[in-house]
Amino acid sequence: MGAKKKGMFIVFEGGDGAGKSTQAARLAAWFAEQGYQVRTTFEPGDTAIGAKIREVVLNPDIEICPRAEVLLYCVDKAQHIYQVVKPALDQDHIVVCDRYVDSTIAYQGSGRVLTHEEVEHIAWWTVNNLVPDLTVLMDVPVDQGLTRKNLLTHTNETDLEFHERVRDYFLGLASTGPGRYLVVNGRDPMDDVTNQVREAVTDLIAHGHYSLAKEEVEDTVGTN
């Protein structure tokens, strides 16, 4: 048997309004209840540098060319891996991340100047090919997701087509790597989705070889 892999890296992906953030928070809280050391994080913006980049890329008043947009997202990723994800994994923690490489490829490679292949190459190079142990894809129809985010009334036909391409790309990725992806129906009841995710990560821990840190709980029995 080989050496144990340090930590565990779990990512939540999906379109706007799919419920990623809610389920990521629920999973992290559940891990903490089990005594695991867990680090929750997100992209873009969970570093000082990333926060500045997030302000720029999400500002509708700033026009950014497609190549610059990809590079800005990749700068965020490089700093994020260096400052947040890798240090936590090296301490045997579980990292739960809201969005990662797949989002960059799906969004910046769908209907932009660059192709999926170009964005994929630079994105994976940026994170030094750090592949998640599990990617949970939250899938919902585009119109439902945008309605949840109160974006549908502000979205034109061209934008809807773009979001459909993003959804198709996510599903395409999951179909090529079923061992690393868990696709869940974001329309299912929230608790059902939570249980599906818990079952998947429990199985992953049971059948994987991970070094996962737990809180040390002081035994206070008989001290009164």
C-alpha positions in Angstrom: 0.0 0.0 0.0 1.3 3.4 -0.9 1.7 6.5 1.3 -1.5 8.1 2.4 -2.6 11.2 0.4 -2.7 14.3 2.6 -6.0 15.9 3.1 -9.1 15.7 0.9 -10.2 18.2 -1.7 -13.9 18.5 -2.5 -15.3 21.0 -5.0 -18.9 22.1 -5.8 -19.6 23.2 -9.3 -22.7 24.2 -11.4 -24.5 27.0 -13.0 -25.8 30.2 -11.3 -28.5 29.4 -8.7 -27.7 25.7 -8.6 -27.3 25.6 -4.8 -23.6 25.1 -4.6 -22.9 27.4 -1.7 -25.6 26.0 0.5 -24.6 22.4 0.0 -20.9 23.3 0.4 -21.6 24.9 3.8 -23.8 22.0 4.9 -21.0 19.5 4.0 -18.4 21.5 5.8 -20.6 21.8 8.9 -21.2 18.0 8.8 -17.4 17.3 8.6 -16.8 19.6 11.5 -19.4 17.7 13.6 -17.6 14.5 12.9 -14.4 16.1 14.3 -12.6 16.6 11.0 -10.5 19.7 10.4 -12.2 21.4 7.5 -11.4 24.5 5.5 -14.2 26.1 3.5 -13.2 28.4 0.6 -14.4 29.7 -2.8 -13.3 31.1 -6.1 -12.8 33.8 -7.1 -11.9 36.0 -4.2 -10.8 34.1 -1.1 -7.5 35.8 -0.8 -6.5 39.5 -0.5 -5.3 39.4 -4.1 -8.3 37.4 -5.2 -10.8 39.8 -3.6 -9.3 42.7 -5.7 -9.6 40.5 -8.8 -13.2 39.6 -8.0 -14.1 43.3 -7.8 -12.7 43.8 -11.3 -14.1 40.7 -13.1 -17.6 41.1 -11.6 -17.9 44.8 -12.2 -20.2 45.3 -15.2 -18.8 48.8 -15.7 -15.4 47.4 -16.6 -14.9 46.0 -20.0 -12.4 43.1 -20.0 -11.2 41.3 -23.1 -11.7 37.5 -23.0 -8.0 36.7 -22.8 -7.5 39.2 -19.9 -10.5 37.8 -18.2 -9.1 34.2 -18.3 -5.7 35.4 -17.0 -7.3 37.3 -14.1 -9.3 34.3 -13.0 -6.1 32.2 -13.3 -4.1 34.7 -11.1 -6.9 34.3 -8.5 -6.5 30.5 -8.8 -2.8 30.5 -8.5 -2.8 32.6 -5.3 -5.7 30.6 -3.9 -3.9 27.3 -4.3 -0.7 28.7 -2.9 -2.2 30.6 0.1 -5.4 28.6 1.0 -5.9 25.1 -0.5 -2.4 23.6 -0.5 -1.5 24.6 3.0 -4.7 23.2 4.3 -4.2 19.9 2.5 -0.6 19.7 3.8 -2.0 19.9 7.3 -4.3 16.9 6.5 -7.4 19.0 6.5 -10.5 18.6 4.3 -11.0 21.5 1.9 -14.5 22.2 0.6 -14.4 24.7 -2.3 -17.2 26.6 -4.1 -16.1 26.7 -7.7 -12.7 25.7 -9.2 -11.2 24.9 -12.6 -14.3 23.5 -14.2 -16.1 26.8 -13.7 -13.3 28.7 -15.4 -13.3 26.4 -18.4 -17.1 26.2 -18.7 -17.7 30.0 -18.4 -14.7 31.5 -20.1 -14.6 28.8 -22.8 -18.3 28.9 -23.7 -19.0 31.4 -26.4 -15.8 33.4 -25.8 -12.9 34.0 -28.1 -10.9 31.2 -26.5 -11.8 27.5 -26.9 -12.4 25.1 -24.0 -9.1 23.4 -24.8 -7.1 26.7 -24.5 -8.7 27.7 -21.3 -8.4 24.1 -19.9 -4.6 24.1 -20.6 -3.9 27.3 -18.8 -6.3 26.7 -15.9 -4.8 23.3 -15.0 -1.3 24.7 -15.4 -2.2 27.5 -13.1 -3.2 25.1 -10.3 -0.3 22.8 -10.9 -2.7 20.1 -12.0 -4.2 19.7 -8.5 -7.3 17.6 -9.2 -10.1 17.4 -6.7 -10.8 14.1 -5.0 -14.5 14.7 -5.7 -16.4 17.2 -7.7 -20.1 17.6 -6.9 -22.0 19.0 -9.9 -25.2 20.7 -8.9 -27.4 20.5 -12.0 -30.5 22.6 -12.5 -32.3 23.9 -15.6 -30.9 27.3 -16.6 -34.2 29.1 -16.2 -34.7 27.7 -12.7 -31.2 28.6 -11.6 -31.5 32.2 -13.0 -34.9 32.6 -11.3 -33.4 31.6 -8.0 -30.7 34.3 -8.5 -33.3 36.9 -9.6 -31.5 37.1 -12.9 -33.9 35.7 -15.4 -35.8 38.9 -16.1 -32.5 40.6 -16.9 -31.3 37.9 -19.2 -31.7 38.1 -22.9 -31.9 35.2 -25.4 -28.2 35.3 -26.1 -27.4 35.1 -22.4 -29.7 32.1 -22.0 -27.9 30.3 -24.8 -24.6 31.1 -23.1 -25.8 29.6 -19.8 -27.2 26.6 -21.6 -23.7 26.0 -23.2 -22.2 26.3 -19.7 -24.6 23.7 -18.3 -23.9 21.4 -21.2 -20.2 21.7 -20.7 -20.5 20.8 -17.0 -22.5 17.7 -17.8 -20.1 16.8 -20.5 -17.2 16.9 -18.1 -19.0 14.8 -15.6 -19.9 12.2 -18.2 -16.2 11.7 -19.0 -15.1 11.3 -15.4 -17.8 9.5 -13.5 -15.4 8.3 -10.9 -14.5 11.8 -9.9 -17.9 13.5 -10.3 -21.1 13.2 -8.4 -24.0 14.7 -10.4 -27.0 15.7 -8.2 -30.3 17.1 -9.3 -30.5 20.5 -7.8 -34.3 20.4 -8.0 -34.5 17.6 -5.4 -35.3 18.6 -1.8 -32.4 20.2 -0.1 -32.1 17.5 2.6 -32.1 14.8 -0.1 -29.2 16.5 -1.9 -27.3 16.8 1.4 -27.7 13.1 2.1 -26.5 12.2 -1.4 -23.4 14.2 -1.0 -22.7 12.8 2.5 -23.0 9.3 1.2 -20.6 10.0 -1.6 -17.9 11.5 0.7 -18.4 8.8 3.3 -17.8 6.1 0.6 -14.8 8.1 -0.6 -13.2 8.1 2.8 -14.0 4.5 3.4 -12.4 3.3 0.2 -9.6 5.9 -0.1 -6.3 6.3 1.6 -6.3 9.7 3.1 -4.6 11.4 6.1 -7.4 13.5 7.6 -6.9 15.5 10.7 -9.5 15.4 13.5 -10.0 17.7 16.4 -8.6 16.3 19.6 -11.4 16.2 22.2 -10.3 16.2 25.8 -11.7 13.4 27.8 -13.5 15.0 30.8 -15.2 11.9 32.2 -14.7 11.6 35.9 -13.0 15.0 36.3 -15.9 16.5 38.4 
